[in-house]
């Protein structure tokens, strides 16, 4: 019981003194640098590929069923 009477004031004092600690955080401004992106577009090759695969468009169209009776 005597141990409890001695530890209670010590715990209370430690708790109260722990609340008096002050922390300071140095906040520096955030630096945002520009981002450079290089995009190479080869339009000529894209057109050549589109011309090469034009035959696929005929097969994607719905069939005309007016000839079939």
PyMOL commands that set and color helices and strands:
alter all, ss='L'
color gray80, all
select helices_A, chain A and resi 2-18+43-52+55-60
alter helices_A, ss='H'
color red, helices_A
deselect
rebuild
show_as cartoon
